[in-house]
Amino acid sequence: MNSIVISAPGGPEVLHLTSQPIPEPAAHEILIRVQAAGVNRPDVLLRQGKYAGSGDVSGTVPGLEVAGIVERSGASVTRWQPGAQVCALLASGGYAEYAVVDARHCLPLPAGWSFAEAASLPETVFTVWHNVFQRGLLQPGETLLVHGGSSGIGITAVQLAHALGSTVAATVGSSAKAAAVRALGADVVVNYKEQDFEVEVQAMGGADVVLDMIGGDYTPKNLRLLRDDGRLVYINAMRGGTAEFNALDVMRRRLTISGSTLRPRSAAFKAALAAEVERHVWPLLLQKQFRPVLYRTFPLAEAAAAHQLLESSEHIGKIVLLTHEQQEVPSV
């Protein structure tokens, strides 16, 4: 089978198309004939050798989410049988024509969704559900601030929070991104290149939860704009992992600072999270309260170009690799 392998930690140029044997599923796994694979920021960090202490990643096939057709099921798998259409969360291995995955980490392809659209779901939906709703405890009527509102994580957080009854603010870097995020349900959109997001969010009364992938000098601003008992949740720190803030203010206002990375979590944790997502999020997809936003698709062989686009932050929504002959989606 064709797959993309990291030849050594580094830039997009270290991603190479290679031929590898089709993997064999263990008793608890299924083999998926991958039709599409989502491209995500953690893939970039993995390629660089920086994600969750990954270190030397030479020979690793990246890719945390796929959609495709079940080719073969392990001996103990009962739910998924050959021919079933699924999307799935993986620890790695998604940039390939075939991938094995724990059967508990799969979800049914949403009705009416293409494989490319479904491949944009698992990593972002799992991440948002855990960090915004489980760790951040966002409730209907509360306000969520999402940094990077036009990213894959951003469009997911905006839509889910809006669908479940919260007020949503988001930061973006252009007027085009602002219009797109507003159309997805954001109540307030701040162009951080032209406005101070702290001032703008304070003007709407502050936020109860902040989902942050920026870190660095955003940290004290995030904490200051939180309401009493507010929650700041990190999923990345693109501007640095260190910051100064007033610990006494955190104590006085009972603020909570948290965060997580998904890839290192246990198989049992991911299985429980998949069940929660299917129970709470999949009905929203069927009710069309959540829609896919694909920015561009690339053939598998052009994974390096997909990474270059992702790192440019030009995109609105998701970038997806197509692993078999399919119609490409142009940039929106």
Secondary structure, 3 states (H helix, E strand, C coil): CEEEEECCCCCHHHEEEEECCCCCCCCCEEEEEEEEEEECHHHHHHHHCCHHHCCCCCCCCCCCEEEEEEEEECCCCCCCCCCCEEEEECCCCCCECEEEEEHHHEEECCCCCCHHHHCCCHHHHHHHHHHHHHHCCCCCCCEEEECCCCCHHHHHHHHHHHHCCCEEEEEECCHHHHHHHHHCCCCEEEECCCCCHHHHHHHCCCEEEEEECCCCCHHHHHHHHEEEEEEEEECCCCCCCCCCCCHHHHHHCCCEEEECCCCCCCHHHHHHHHHHHHHHCHHHHHCCCCCCCEEEEEEHHHHHHHHHHHHHCCCCCEEEEECCCCCCCCCC
